[in-house]
Structures are given as C-alpha cells and as structure tokens.
Amino acid sequence: MQGFERVKFALALGCAALVNAAQAAPQAIVKELMTKPLPEYPGKEALMISVEYPPGAVDPVHRHDAHAYVYVLEGTIVMQVKGGKAVTLKPGDTFYEGPDDIHTVGRNASNTKRAKFIVLLLKDKDKPVLTPEK
C-alpha cells in the first residue's frame, strides 16, 4: 500500500472501530415503577421509571414527547439536549427534558461504576416512552 491508501485504510478501520464500540456499549436497564392516569388532564398519564446505566452505558439520540424530570440516585451521568450544554449530574441532582427536546447525550460518566436515576414522565397515554431520532 502506498502512503495515501494506508491513511484511507487506517481511517476506515478507525471509523469501523468507533461504530462497533458504540454498538457494543452496554444498554440502559429500564424498569417501570408506576403508571397513573391524570383524570384532570384527559388523555395524559404520569409514568415513573428507574434507569440503571451499567459502566460505560450510552443512550441513543432520542426524544420522549413528554415532560421528563430526572433525579439521580447513584453514580454520575452526563445529559444534554440539542441546543443545550452537557451537564454532569451526581446523586441528588436533577435534569429536565421538555416534550420538544431531542436528547443528544445520555451516558454513564464512569466506565467502572453503575449509575441509577428515576425519571417521571408526564405524557400522552398513547405515546411511547422513547422515540429514537434519526
């Protein structure tokens, strides 16, 4: 291989490694804790979930189509919505996502310790908890 072909080959390998690493990242463990209809707001419900990020976990870019209130219980997480700044949250910290926000960063800040948080979603009954963005 000549110099330029070597560089192109190295870049292709590097890009493939990044894609594989992102695909191989551990997934969040989500558990539904409670769902309650909101009779004062027809068609709406409150959904509470717990989310555990194993070490190194990364969420895909997504939206919730809901008001999402996050409360960190354990570990450290990094959150960001499109147009906002990334924030690092520790136990006791909170984060908010609005119905029109695109969640661009959601990840465990640690590669060795788990992180756990609670999310309260105020949403339409017929909407999914999470919709991946393209």
N, CA, C and O atoms as a DFTB+ gen file, in Angstrom:
536 C
 N C O
     1  1       0.831      -1.180       0.000
     2  2       0.000       0.000       0.000
     3  2       0.874       1.241       0.000
     4  3       1.885       1.307       0.698
     5  1       0.474       2.206      -0.780
     6  2       1.165       3.474      -0.807
     7  2       0.662       4.344       0.342
     8  3      -0.315       3.989       1.000
     9  1       1.318       5.479       0.592
    10  2       1.018       6.343       1.727
    11  2      -0.443       6.745       1.846
    12  3      -1.036       6.591       2.914
    13  1      -1.041       7.262       0.763
    14  2      -2.429       7.735       0.825
    15  2      -3.391       6.578       1.066
    16  3      -4.343       6.711       1.834
    17  1      -3.144       5.428       0.404
    18  2      -4.013       4.267       0.607
    19  2      -3.927       3.776       2.046
    20  3      -4.928       3.335       2.611
    21  1      -2.737       3.849       2.645
    22  2      -2.572       3.447       4.051
    23  2      -3.388       4.347       4.974
    24  3      -4.029       3.867       5.909
    25  1      -3.365       5.646       4.711
    26  2      -4.126       6.598       5.528
    27  2      -5.617       6.316       5.386
    28  3      -6.338       6.281       6.383
    29  1      -6.089       6.114       4.147
    30  2      -7.509       5.812       3.922
    31  2      -7.897       4.518       4.639
    32  3      -8.960       4.451       5.256
    33  1      -7.055       3.503       4.565
    34  2      -7.323       2.217       5.210
    35  2      -7.374       2.393       6.725
    36  3      -8.261       1.845       7.378
    37  1      -6.430       3.151       7.292
    38  2      -6.398       3.390       8.739
    39  2      -7.644       4.156       9.187
    40  3      -8.224       3.848      10.229
    41  1      -8.054       5.150       8.402
    42  2      -9.270       5.897       8.736
    43  2     -10.499       4.993       8.682
    44  3     -11.372       5.084       9.545
    45  1     -10.572       4.136       7.693
    46  2     -11.713       3.222       7.581
    47  2     -11.750       2.273       8.782
    48  3     -12.819       2.022       9.339
    49  1     -10.606       1.754       9.178
    50  2     -10.556       0.868      10.356
    51  2     -10.966       1.620      11.618
    52  3     -11.703       1.095      12.454
    53  1     -10.480       2.859      11.748
    54  2     -10.829       3.667      12.921
    55  2     -12.316       3.944      12.989
    56  3     -12.919       3.852      14.059
    57  1     -12.917       4.284      11.853
    58  2     -14.368       4.550      11.820
    59  2     -15.145       3.289      12.156
    60  3     -16.120       3.344      12.905
    61  1     -14.727       2.158      11.614
    62  2     -15.404       0.894      11.917
    63  2     -15.294       0.558      13.401
    64  3     -16.247       0.066      14.005
    65  1     -14.134       0.826      13.981
    66  2     -13.949       0.549      15.418
    67  2     -14.858       1.433      16.258
    68  3     -15.428       0.965      17.243
    69  1     -15.006       2.715      15.885
    70  2     -15.896       3.621      16.623
    71  2     -17.347       3.162      16.535
    72  3     -18.060       3.164      17.538
    73  1     -17.784       2.771      15.346
    74  2     -19.165       2.289      15.176
    75  2     -19.380       1.034      16.010
    76  3     -20.393       0.917      16.699
    77  1     -18.436       0.089      15.954
    78  2     -18.571      -1.140      16.731
    79  2     -18.563      -0.860      18.221
    80  3     -19.310      -1.493      18.968
    81  1     -17.730       0.079      18.676
    82  2     -17.673       0.413      20.102
    83  2     -18.996       1.010      20.556
    84  3     -19.486       0.678      21.635
    85  1     -19.578       1.884      19.748
    86  2     -20.866       2.490      20.114
    87  2     -21.957       1.435      20.157
    88  3     -22.813       1.459      21.041
    89  1     -21.931       0.503      19.201
    90  2     -22.937      -0.548      19.180
    91  2     -22.731      -1.529      20.329
    92  3     -23.695      -2.136      20.795
    93  1     -21.493      -1.696      20.794
    94  2     -21.189      -2.654      21.845
    95  2     -21.355      -2.070      23.245
    96  3     -21.246      -2.803      24.228
    97  1     -21.616      -0.776      23.356
    98  2     -21.776      -0.147      24.666
    99  2     -22.947      -0.798      25.393
   100  3     -23.964      -1.107      24.772
   101  1     -22.816      -1.008      26.704
   102  2     -23.918      -1.615      27.455
   103  2     -25.184      -0.759      27.357
   104  3     -25.116       0.467      27.272
   105  1     -26.317      -1.418      27.370
   106  2     -27.605      -0.742      27.285
   107  2     -28.130      -0.386      28.666
   108  3     -27.803      -1.046      29.652
   109  1     -28.934       0.645      28.732
   110  2     -29.597       1.038      29.976
   111  2     -30.611      -0.039      30.361
   112  3     -31.211      -0.680      29.499
   113  1     -30.788      -0.222      31.648
   114  2     -31.780      -1.157      32.179
   115  2     -32.930      -0.306      32.716
   116  3     -32.765       0.434      33.686
   117  1     -34.089      -0.417      32.080
   118  2     -35.237       0.427      32.415
   119  2     -36.328      -0.431      33.044
   120  3     -36.686      -1.486      32.521
   121  1     -36.852       0.043      34.182
   122  2     -37.947      -0.656      34.862
   123  2     -39.083       0.326      35.114
   124  3     -38.872       1.422      35.633
   125  1     -40.289      -0.085      34.737
   126  2     -41.458       0.735      35.024
   127  2     -41.809       0.576      36.497
   128  3     -41.961      -0.543      36.987
   129  1     -41.936       1.687      37.196
   130  2     -42.263       1.664      38.619
   131  2     -43.743       1.929      38.874
   132  3     -44.341       1.328      39.766
   133  1     -44.341       2.841      38.080
   134  2     -45.729       3.222      38.309
   135  2     -46.268       3.965      37.097
   136  3     -45.558       4.751      36.470
   137  1     -47.529       3.708      36.777
   138  2     -48.243       4.482      35.763
   139  2     -49.582       4.884      36.368
   140  3     -50.284       4.051      36.940
   141  1     -49.929       6.145      36.243
   142  2     -51.203       6.641      36.765
   143  2     -51.842       7.574      35.739
   144  3     -51.192       8.497      35.248
   145  1     -53.118       7.334      35.413
   146  2     -53.805       8.294      34.556
   147  2     -53.973       9.620      35.294
   148  3     -54.030       9.656      36.523
   149  1     -54.050      10.688      34.543
   150  2     -54.251      12.011      35.125
   151  2     -55.637      12.496      34.706
   152  3     -55.772      13.183      33.693
   153  1     -56.683      12.140      35.488
   154  2     -58.057      12.448      35.070
   155  2     -58.320      13.936      34.857
   156  3     -59.194      14.304      34.072
   157  1     -57.576      14.791      35.546
   158  2     -57.744      16.238      35.355
   159  2     -57.226      16.693      33.994
   160  3     -57.541      17.792      33.539
   161  1     -56.434      15.846      33.350
   162  2     -55.843      16.128      32.042
   163  2     -56.154      14.943      31.127
   164  3     -55.322      14.050      30.970
   165  1     -57.340      14.927      30.525
   166  2     -57.761      13.782      29.704
   167  2     -56.707      13.388      28.665
   168  3     -56.134      14.233      27.978
   169  1     -56.472      12.081      28.575
   170  2     -55.509      11.542      27.619
   171  2     -54.073      11.578      28.095
   172  3     -53.176      11.140      27.374
   173  1     -53.832      12.092      29.302
   174  2     -52.464      12.198      29.832
   175  2     -52.257      11.190      30.958
   176  3     -53.205      10.741      31.602
   177  1     -50.980      10.845      31.177
   178  2     -50.621       9.958      32.276
   179  2     -49.258      10.343      32.842
   180  3     -48.444      10.997      32.190
   181  1     -49.046       9.909      34.080
   182  2     -47.736      10.044      34.716
   183  2     -47.110       8.654      34.714
   184  3     -47.747       7.679      35.112
   185  1     -45.878       8.571      34.270
   186  2     -45.147       7.306      34.231
   187  2     -43.836       7.507      34.966
   188  3     -43.074       8.418      34.642
   189  1     -43.566       6.665      35.953
   190  2     -42.306       6.731      36.687
   191  2     -41.495       5.483      36.341
   192  3     -41.988       4.357      36.407
   193  1     -40.230       5.720      35.969
   194  2     -39.330       4.613      35.629
   195  2     -38.020       4.767      36.393
   196  3     -37.632       5.869      36.780
   197  1     -37.351       3.639      36.599
   198  2     -35.969       3.696      37.088
   199  2     -35.081       3.312      35.915
   200  3     -35.429       2.448      35.110
   201  1     -33.934       3.964      35.831
   202  2     -32.973       3.686      34.769
   203  2     -31.636       3.414      35.423
   204  3     -31.155       4.197      36.243
   205  1     -31.043       2.297      35.051
   206  2     -29.698       1.967      35.523
   207  2     -28.777       1.938      34.320
   208  3     -29.032       1.235      33.342
   209  1     -27.704       2.707      34.404
   210  2     -26.663       2.676      33.393
   211  2     -25.541       1.784      33.918
   212  3     -24.890       2.144      34.898
   213  1     -25.299       0.638      33.295
   214  2     -24.101      -0.110      33.654
   215  2     -22.863       0.721      33.311
   216  3     -22.972       1.696      32.568
   217  1     -21.701       0.362      33.830
   218  2     -20.489       1.104      33.469
   219  2     -20.351       1.215      31.945
   220  3     -20.466       0.221      31.228
   221  1     -20.103       2.436      31.466
   222  2     -19.902       2.655      30.038
   223  2     -21.164       2.735      29.200
   224  3     -21.071       2.856      27.979
   225  1     -22.344       2.673      29.811
   226  2     -23.598       2.694      29.047
   227  2     -23.809       4.038      28.356
   228  3     -23.479       5.093      28.897
   229  1     -24.367       3.974      27.147
   230  2     -24.649       5.160      26.345
   231  2     -26.030       4.991      25.719
   232  3     -26.331       3.940      25.153
   233  1     -26.877       6.027      25.819
   234  2     -28.190       6.002      25.174
   235  2     -28.071       6.466      23.735
   236  3     -27.189       7.260      23.408
   237  1     -28.961       5.971      22.865
   238  2     -29.016       6.532      21.512
   239  2     -29.666       7.917      21.573
   240  3     -30.333       8.249      22.553
   241  1     -29.475       8.712      20.539
   242  2     -30.144      10.008      20.456
   243  2     -31.642       9.719      20.345
   244  3     -32.065       8.881      19.549
   245  1     -32.445      10.431      21.162
   246  2     -33.879      10.139      21.212
   247  2     -34.670      11.344      21.707
   248  3     -34.107      12.391      22.025
   249  1     -35.978      11.171      21.761
   250  2     -36.874      12.154      22.358
   251  2     -37.900      11.391      23.179
   252  3     -38.076      10.185      23.011
   253  1     -38.578      12.111      24.070
   254  2     -39.591      11.475      24.911
   255  2     -41.009      11.930      24.588
   256  3     -41.956      11.265      25.008
   257  1     -41.201      13.020      23.870
   258  2     -42.541      13.565      23.636
   259  2     -43.294      13.689      24.959
   260  3     -44.482      13.381      25.046
   261  1     -42.582      14.142      25.980
   262  2     -43.136      14.236      27.338
   263  2     -42.327      15.258      28.125
   264  3     -41.242      15.669      27.714
   265  1     -42.875      15.652      29.253
   266  2     -42.090      16.388      30.237
   267  2     -41.380      15.309      31.054
   268  3     -42.038      14.460      31.656
   269  1     -40.056      15.331      31.083
   270  2     -39.279      14.304      31.782
   271  2     -38.465      14.962      32.898
   272  3     -37.664      15.865      32.655
   273  1     -38.689      14.492      34.115
   274  2     -37.995      15.001      35.294
   275  2     -37.079      13.893      35.813
   276  3     -37.548      12.813      36.174
   277  1     -35.786      14.159      35.849
   278  2     -34.773      13.171      36.233
   279  2     -34.237      13.504      37.620
   280  3     -33.979      14.664      37.942
   281  1     -34.074      12.454      38.439
   282  2     -33.458      12.605      39.767
   283  2     -32.413      11.507      39.918
   284  3     -32.745      10.324      39.859
   285  1     -31.158      11.887      40.110
   286  2     -30.055      10.929      40.184
   287  2     -29.966      10.341      41.601
   288  3     -29.929      11.065      42.596
   289  1     -29.933       9.007      41.654
   290  2     -29.830       8.293      42.924
   291  2     -28.402       7.865      43.244
   292  3     -27.967       7.912      44.394
   293  1     -27.682       7.448      42.203
   294  2     -26.369       6.829      42.428
   295  2     -25.488       7.021      41.199
   296  3     -25.983       7.019      40.072
   297  1     -24.200       7.183      41.408
   298  2     -23.262       7.322      40.298
   299  2     -23.275       8.720      39.705
   300  3     -23.773       9.668      40.311
   301  1     -22.719       8.824      38.513
   302  2     -22.608      10.099      37.812
   303  2     -23.021       9.889      36.367
   304  3     -22.563       8.952      35.713
   305  1     -23.897      10.772      35.862
   306  2     -24.357      10.676      34.484
   307  2     -24.120      11.998      33.763
   308  3     -24.006      13.055      34.384
   309  1     -24.050      11.912      32.445
   310  2     -23.914      13.102      31.601
   311  2     -25.167      13.180      30.739
   312  3     -25.544      12.209      30.081
   313  1     -25.808      14.347      30.750
   314  2     -27.031      14.575      29.978
   315  2     -26.884      15.848      29.154
   316  3     -26.210      16.797      29.554
   317  1     -27.536      15.843      27.988
   318  2     -27.558      17.034      27.137
   319  2     -28.748      16.941      26.194
   320  3     -29.065      15.868      25.681
   321  1     -29.402      18.075      25.972
   322  2     -30.429      18.167      24.940
   323  2     -29.911      19.072      23.832
   324  3     -29.055      19.926      24.064
   325  1     -30.432      18.879      22.632
   326  2     -29.997      19.657      21.475
   327  2     -30.120      21.144      21.775
   328  3     -31.169      21.617      22.212
   329  1     -29.038      21.874      21.535
   330  2     -29.003      23.309      21.778
   331  2     -28.578      23.680      23.189
   332  3     -28.345      24.854      23.476
   333  1     -28.473      22.695      24.073
   334  2     -28.051      22.951      25.450
   335  2     -26.631      22.483      25.677
   336  3     -26.001      21.914      24.785
   337  1     -26.134      22.724      26.870
   338  2     -24.788      22.284      27.239
   339  2     -24.868      20.941      27.953
   340  3     -25.845      20.652      28.643
   341  1     -23.844      20.131      27.784
   342  2     -23.765      18.857      28.514
   343  2     -23.576      19.171      29.994
   344  3     -22.795      20.050      30.359
   345  1     -24.300      18.442      30.837
   346  2     -24.160      18.610      32.282
   347  2     -23.834      17.260      32.901
   348  3     -24.335      16.222      32.469
   349  1     -22.992      17.295      33.913
   350  2     -22.644      16.091      34.663
   351  2     -23.411      16.131      35.974
   352  3     -23.306      17.083      36.748
   353  1     -24.182      15.080      36.206
   354  2     -25.064      15.022      37.365
   355  2     -24.620      13.936      38.333
   356  3     -24.200      12.854      37.922
   357  1     -24.719      14.236      39.622
   358  2     -24.359      13.278      40.683
   359  2     -25.585      13.071      41.567
   360  3     -26.596      13.746      41.372
   361  1     -25.522      12.154      42.536
   362  2     -26.690      11.895      43.380
   363  2     -27.272      13.175      43.976
   364  3     -26.553      14.022      44.508
   365  1     -28.605      13.287      43.870
   366  2     -29.315      14.455      44.368
   367  2     -29.544      15.521      43.313
   368  3     -30.348      16.429      43.524
   369  1     -28.848      15.432      42.166
   370  2     -29.027      16.413      41.092
   371  2     -30.248      16.060      40.246
   372  3     -30.691      14.912      40.215
   373  1     -30.786      17.077      39.558
   374  2     -31.958      16.899      38.713
   375  2     -31.689      17.401      37.304
   376  3     -30.740      18.146      37.058
   377  1     -32.548      16.975      36.387
   378  2     -32.440      17.362      34.974
   379  2     -33.846      17.358      34.401
   380  3     -34.682      16.554      34.815
   381  1     -34.116      18.249      33.452
   382  2     -35.431      18.333      32.823
   383  2     -35.294      18.264      31.314
   384  3     -34.386      18.853      30.727
   385  1     -36.215      17.530      30.695
   386  2     -36.352      17.499      29.236
   387  2     -37.787      17.837      28.899
   388  3     -38.714      17.280      29.488
   389  1     -37.980      18.744      27.957
   390  2     -39.318      19.099      27.517
   391  2     -39.789      18.216      26.378
   392  3     -38.997      17.476      25.793
   393  1     -41.085      18.291      26.055
   394  2     -41.662      17.446      25.003
   395  2     -41.025      17.641      23.623
   396  3     -41.048      16.722      22.803
   397  1     -40.467      18.803      23.358
   398  2     -39.859      19.057      22.045
   399  2     -38.345      18.878      22.037
   400  3     -37.706      19.052      20.999
   401  1     -37.762      18.529      23.197
   402  2     -36.309      18.373      23.282
   403  2     -35.846      17.084      22.608
   404  3     -36.525      16.058      22.654
   405  1     -34.688      17.162      21.992
   406  2     -34.013      15.974      21.472
   407  2     -32.859      15.690      22.415
   408  3     -31.978      16.528      22.606
   409  1     -32.870      14.512      22.997
   410  2     -31.871      14.106      23.994
   411  2     -30.651      13.589      23.230
   412  3     -30.637      12.454      22.755
   413  1     -29.631      14.437      23.120
   414  2     -28.460      14.097      22.309
   415  2     -27.397      13.321      23.080
   416  3     -26.657      12.535      22.488
   417  1     -27.309      13.534      24.413
   418  2     -26.324      12.818      25.227
   419  2     -27.014      12.282      26.470
   420  3     -27.665      13.026      27.204
   421  1     -26.867      11.000      26.694
   422  2     -27.298      10.345      27.919
   423  2     -26.343       9.190      28.138
   424  3     -26.369       8.207      27.398
   425  1     -25.498       9.305      29.154
   426  2     -24.496       8.247      29.347
   427  2     -24.003       8.215      30.779
   428  3     -24.117       9.187      31.526
   429  1     -23.455       7.071      31.133
   430  2     -22.783       6.924      32.410
   431  2     -21.427       7.607      32.282
   432  3     -20.695       7.356      31.325
   433  1     -21.090       8.463      33.233
   434  2     -19.796       9.159      33.191
   435  2     -18.655       8.230      33.582
   436  3     -17.488       8.570      33.388
   437  1     -18.979       7.062      34.129
   438  2     -17.952       6.128      34.601
   439  2     -17.916       4.865      33.752
   440  3     -18.952       4.378      33.299
   441  1     -16.729       4.347      33.546
   442  2     -16.559       3.052      32.881
   443  2     -16.377       1.927      33.888
   444  3     -16.163       0.778      33.501
   445  1     -16.463       2.251      35.202
   446  2     -16.245       1.233      36.221
   447  2     -17.386       1.108      37.239
   448  3     -17.499       0.085      37.914
   449  1     -18.237       2.145      37.353
   450  2     -19.322       2.120      38.348
   451  2     -20.667       2.337      37.665
   452  3     -20.761       3.056      36.670
   453  1     -21.705       1.709      38.207
   454  2     -23.037       1.902      37.647
   455  2     -23.596       3.258      38.087
   456  3     -23.099       3.876      39.028
   457  1     -24.632       3.701      37.390
   458  2     -25.364       4.919      37.755
   459  2     -26.845       4.564      37.720
   460  3     -27.278       3.740      36.915
   461  1     -27.613       5.193      38.599
   462  2     -29.041       4.904      38.662
   463  2     -29.800       6.200      38.895
   464  3     -29.383       7.050      39.681
   465  1     -30.937       6.337      38.190
   466  2     -31.762       7.525      38.359
   467  2     -33.229       7.186      38.135
   468  3     -33.576       6.167      37.538
   469  1     -34.079       8.082      38.636
   470  2     -35.527       7.961      38.487
   471  2     -35.975       9.022      37.492
   472  3     -35.468      10.144      37.498
   473  1     -36.929       8.661      36.636
   474  2     -37.493       9.613      35.679
   475  2     -39.013       9.605      35.835
   476  3     -39.642       8.547      35.800
   477  1     -39.592      10.785      36.007
   478  2     -41.038      10.958      35.997
   479  2     -41.401      11.605      34.671
   480  3     -40.946      12.704      34.356
   481  1     -42.228      10.908      33.897
   482  2     -42.657      11.396      32.590
   483  2     -44.134      11.765      32.648
   484  3     -44.957      10.954      33.072
   485  1     -44.475      12.971      32.231
   486  2     -45.862      13.391      32.070
   487  2     -46.110      13.392      30.572
   488  3     -45.555      14.214      29.843
   489  1     -46.959      12.453      30.111
   490  2     -47.036      12.178      28.681
   491  2     -48.436      11.820      28.222
   492  3     -49.324      11.568      29.036
   493  1     -48.626      11.800      26.903
   494  2     -49.862      11.289      26.319
   495  2     -49.905       9.785      26.540
   496  3     -48.880       9.110      26.434
   497  1     -51.092       9.253      26.848
   498  2     -51.237       7.810      27.109
   499  2     -50.783       6.954      25.930
   500  3     -50.235       5.870      26.130
   501  1     -51.000       7.421      24.721
   502  2     -50.702       6.609      23.547
   503  2     -49.278       6.777      23.012
   504  3     -48.931       6.150      22.011
   505  1     -48.459       7.591      23.640
   506  2     -47.088       7.831      23.177
   507  2     -46.117       6.845      23.819
   508  3     -46.303       6.467      24.975
   509  1     -45.080       6.419      23.085
   510  2     -44.058       5.552      23.684
   511  2     -43.194       6.331      24.669
   512  3     -43.172       7.562      24.646
   513  1     -42.492       5.619      25.523
   514  2     -41.596       6.240      26.487
   515  2     -40.439       6.932      25.760
   516  3     -39.997       8.003      26.174
   517  1     -39.954       6.324      24.686
   518  2     -38.765       6.818      23.995
   519  2     -38.942       6.620      22.492
   520  3     -39.393       5.566      22.043
   521  1     -38.585       7.632      21.732
   522  2     -38.601       7.530      20.280
   523  2     -37.200       7.861      19.770
   524  3     -36.721       8.979      19.960
   525  1     -36.528       6.879      19.111
   526  2     -35.189       7.169      18.578
   527  2     -35.242       8.260      17.499
   528  3     -36.190       8.329      16.716
   529  1     -34.216       9.101      17.475
   530  2     -34.075      10.140      16.453
   531  2     -33.147       9.614      15.368
   532  3     -32.243       8.821      15.631
   533  1     -33.385      10.068      14.159
   534  2     -32.539       9.622      13.047
   535  2     -31.434      10.597      12.796
   536  3     -30.619      10.390      11.897
